[in-house]
Amino acid sequence: MQTLIQDLRFSLRQIKRSPGFMITAVLTLALGVGANTAIFSLLDQALLRSLPVRAPEQLVVLSGTGKAWDGHSSNHGAGVEQSFSYPMYRDLRDRGTAFNGLIATAPAGIGITRNDASDFADAEIVSGNYFSVLGVPAAQGRLLTASDDTTPGANPVVVLNHRYWQTHLGADPRAVGETISINGAPFQIIGVAAPTFQSAVWGQLPDVFVPMSMLDQVIPGRGKRLQDHTDRWMNIIGRLKAGETPQHAQVAMAPLWHALRAEELKALGTKSQRFVDEYLTRSELVIAPGARGLSYERDSLQKPLYAVMGMALLVLLIAAVNVASLLLVRSAARVREFSLRYALGANARRVIQQLLLEGVLIGLAGGAAGLLIAPMCLHALVQQLATDGSTAFTTTLDARLLAFNFAIALGVSVLFSLAPAVQLLRPDIVNSLKQQTTTASGGTLNFRRLIVSLQVGLSVLLLVASGLFVRTMQNLKHVDTGINTSHLITFHVDPLLSGYPKEKIPALHQQMLDTMAALPGVQSVGASDDPELADTGHSGDFTVEGYNAPSDDEYIVEIPDVTPSFFHAMQEPVLVGRSFSEDDDATHPPVVIVNESFAKHYFTNSAAAIGRRLAPGEDVKTPEYMTIVGVTRDAKHRNLRDAVNPTVFTPLKQQKKVDQLYFYVRTATQPEQAFALVRQTIKQIAPGLAVDEMRTMDDQIDTTLSNERLIELLAISFGLLATMLAGVGLYGVLAFSTAQRTREIGIRIALGSTRLGVSRLVLLDVLRLAGIGVLVAIPCSIVLGRLLQSQLFGVSTADPFTLIAVVFLIAMVALLAAVIPARRASSVDPTTALRAE
């Protein structure tokens, strides 16, 4: 311990002697550590962290395999396999033996009215045992219990999310017991959930929790879901009994699952053998670990976060290499010092201990400085992710992040301390003690050259990645969607959530369409129950009259309901046949319009589709046929990445129930200028109607590209940071090697070499160093780029434009790094240089 204290004191004195070196090393390391801490925080929250509930390791997530299904399914983004009907949940809960409890959950959009103010909000519909099974305490009042989830419509109670209680009710304890209106129905606030808990579904930020028995009030008209075996709309999370494993529970539940599926199949009636095989024989209940909870977003975030984390680690590695290079320069001046220590009896272990201790001090200082940088980076990232003003990510640095921060700082510090340790392990003691000047050996300089080439290579990897992501964003922004998004406004209304009677909603929709179409500057107005380019949509399968589907035909079709003016508003022309008209209502035969992809798949061409009939569903006993009256041009309706999906458009007026609509208003002027006029018009038509998500279609597309934009921003930032560090490294090596070659340069000039020739010598040196890194890194970037292929769009990992741009940028950085050393070399006075030795 005494020896360690002595070495610590000596290390502090050495650092105090060279504050410039210390500041440079610490700041370099802090940039890498801070960036990694910020990115790891996002990755930890989304992919690694357990739910803040009791014994999260006992939680499991249920899913059911089997491709065949009959009826309606809402997967909310988690995958159709994880969607269950309420009767199936109830049977599994009551008859299953492997669990201490099963909970059900589903999201819903609602309208909340409090103190005569209405607004949209997010609800989580949950089973009565939700909080007790999870083990979540109450912050105020009480939480839901099984007694709150009994007879449908009998328990109008609600629990507030702690965040909503703070932001909307001012954290007023008197709010408990207050009555608010949800979709026009009174609900009593009975409690507030714990502040650490948001939802059992990571990424969801519900404002309120309501019992499953109040489904018809929360989603009006959907109360039948509580008895419908064919409507899969909720997710199931379970808590295993003590000592139980997911694998054993899955085996134990298999007989019950098979029996329940057999009962449901019998109720569906006669089906094809293919349907029976998929629905029953090949179906199983899958029970997976659920400590992290369920998530509708985790799959889409996983690959981008891992890609960004990989880039951040490369930046950290470059920073570590830069610090190692600085330590090598510093150690060159300490060869005599350590030779003297060896001569006085010090052993190699003591020398390595000294150097590692100095590295650890730099690592601790870099970690501490990184903690100042990380919150700023994290805040900026979270702001970028919060496209709609809210996000599940937090900016708090907890104990896990502190441990990660200092772990990587100390780990890296040990690694970069080994570079000077190897150099000083066996010095030439006699010559080192005799020399009067401190110069580095050729081996040291060659090692530094190798390090700088490594930095350049790593920078190339990051620059190629950032270039590919930039190209991806450019391609996505310029992709032909088939829809003219310019001068187009979109917004969403749901009159049912604002308390409007069901029977008055169709007339309200029509009044809104007619009134807005007559506004000055408005060219056309259309509406659909399926949002455009919002990365979501309605889909199903169809039975086409006279078409014998192959056994492997799994052709899922988009099925939006639209108004007659929809195609005109979207500038999506009908190529063959006719568009919808106002006469296509419930009193006339049902008709549809299909897109080119649908027509080509079933009828070989668009003209052959006109007059053909199709019906929703597969293996339907009594098909409700609809006639195709038109074929529209292919267009992307779900997102920019996917190929055009087959689409069947149905007239809105021929649907039995349409509550919410997404309106599309095409303007002659700039669309932002019409926002106020549209809002004012809607307020005059329906004063209490809440308008949600009013934006331009271009902004709508930007919202769906938030993940891609974040990756692009980080990739560019990391690439430029890495290039800057590599440039500093190149400059350091050139400046050091030029100083070491002062006598050589003086001799060259004395023997007749021109100053331009000396400058060329330095420039060739830097191009050689950069060229080695580039030549090695380019093939590696092409190979490693395949890991990013799923995140790219319209560009290959060997994109020549990107590779050429990266090589050009590295060459420019290398030349800039050589300017000052080349100038110094060319200005050497040969007489002074020869006398200096």
HELIX and SHEET records of a PDB file:
HELIX    1   1 GLN A    2  ARG A   17  1                                  16    
HELIX    2   2 PRO A   19  LEU A   43  1                                  25    
HELIX    3   3 ASP A   44  LEU A   48  3                                   5    
HELIX    4   4 PRO A   56  GLN A   58  5                                   3    
HELIX    5   5 VAL A   80  GLN A   82  5                                   3    
HELIX    6   6 TYR A   86  ARG A   95  1                                  10    
HELIX    7   7 TYR A  130  LEU A  134  1                                   5    
HELIX    8   8 ALA A  146  ASP A  148  5                                   3    
HELIX    9   9 HIS A  162  LEU A  169  1                                   8    
HELIX   10  10 PRO A  173  ALA A  175  5                                   3    
HELIX   11  11 MET A  212  MET A  214  5                                   3    
HELIX   12  12 LEU A  215  VAL A  218  1                                   4    
HELIX   13  13 GLY A  223  LEU A  226  5                                   4    
HELIX   14  14 PRO A  246  LEU A  268  1                                  23    
HELIX   15  15 GLN A  273  VAL A  276  1                                   4    
HELIX   16  16 ASP A  277  THR A  281  3                                   5    
HELIX   17  17 ARG A  298  ALA A  332  1                                  35    
HELIX   18  18 VAL A  335  ALA A  343  1                                   9    
HELIX   19  19 ALA A  348  LEU A  385  1                                  38    
HELIX   20  20 ALA A  399  GLN A  423  1                                  25    
HELIX   21  21 ILE A  429  LYS A  434  1                                   6    
HELIX   22  22 GLY A  442  LYS A  477  1                                  36    
HELIX   23  23 PRO A  495  SER A  498  5                                   4    
HELIX   24  24 LYS A  502  LYS A  504  5                                   3    
HELIX   25  25 ILE A  505  ALA A  517  1                                  13    
HELIX   26  26 PHE A  566  MET A  570  1                                   5    
HELIX   27  27 GLU A  596  PHE A  603  1                                   8    
HELIX   28  28 ALA A  607  ALA A  609  5                                   3    
HELIX   29  29 LEU A  652  GLN A  654  5                                   3    
HELIX   30  30 PRO A  671  ALA A  674  5                                   4    
HELIX   31  31 PHE A  675  ILE A  685  1                                  11    
HELIX   32  32 MET A  697  THR A  704  1                                   8    
HELIX   33  33 SER A  706  GLN A  740  1                                  35    
HELIX   34  34 THR A  742  ALA A  750  1                                   9    
HELIX   35  35 ARG A  755  LEU A  784  1                                  30    
HELIX   36  36 GLY A  785  GLN A  791  5                                   7    
HELIX   37  37 PRO A  800  SER A  826  1                                  27    
HELIX   38  38 PRO A  830  ALA A  836  1                                   7    
SHEET    1   A 9 ALA A 138  GLY A 141  0                                        
SHEET    2   A 9 ALA A 185  ALA A 193 -1                                        
SHEET    3   A 9 VAL A 157  LEU A 160  1                                        
SHEET    4   A 9 VAL A 208  PRO A 211 -1                                        
SHEET    5   A 9 ALA A 117  VAL A 126  1                                        
SHEET    6   A 9 PHE A  99  ARG A 114 -1                                        
SHEET    7   A 9 ASN A 235  LEU A 240 -1                                        
SHEET    8   A 9 LEU A  59  GLY A  64 -1                                        
SHEET    9   A 9 LEU A 285  PRO A 289 -1                                        
SHEET    1   B 2 HIS A  72  SER A  73  0                                        
SHEET    2   B 2 ASP A 231  ARG A 232  1                                        
SHEET    1   C 7 ALA A 138  GLY A 141  0                                        
SHEET    2   C 7 ALA A 185  ALA A 193 -1                                        
SHEET    3   C 7 VAL A 157  LEU A 160  1                                        
SHEET    4   C 7 VAL A 208  PRO A 211 -1                                        
SHEET    5   C 7 ALA A 117  VAL A 126  1                                        
SHEET    6   C 7 PHE A  99  ARG A 114 -1                                        
SHEET    7   C 7 THR A 179  ILE A 182 -1                                        
SHEET    1   D 2 VAL A 201  TRP A 202  0                                        
SHEET    2   D 2 LEU A 294  SER A 295  1                                        
SHEET    1   E 4 VAL A 522  SER A 528  0                                        
SHEET    2   E 4 LEU A 661  THR A 667 -1                                        
SHEET    3   E 4 LEU A 488  VAL A 493 -1                                        
SHEET    4   E 4 VAL A 691  THR A 696 -1                                        
SHEET    1   F 2 SER A 539  GLY A 540  0                                        
SHEET    2   F 2 VAL A 557  GLU A 558 -1                                        
SHEET    1   G 4 PHE A 542  VAL A 544  0                                        
SHEET    2   G 4 ARG A 613  PRO A 616 -1                                        
SHEET    3   G 4 MET A 626  THR A 632 -1                                        
SHEET    4   G 4 VAL A 574  GLY A 577 -1                                        
SHEET    1   H 6 PHE A 542  VAL A 544  0                                        
SHEET    2   H 6 ARG A 613  PRO A 616 -1                                        
SHEET    3   H 6 MET A 626  THR A 632 -1                                        
SHEET    4   H 6 VAL A 591  ASN A 595  1                                        
SHEET    5   H 6 VAL A 648  PRO A 651 -1                                        
SHEET    6   H 6 ASP A 561  VAL A 562  1                                        
END                                                                             
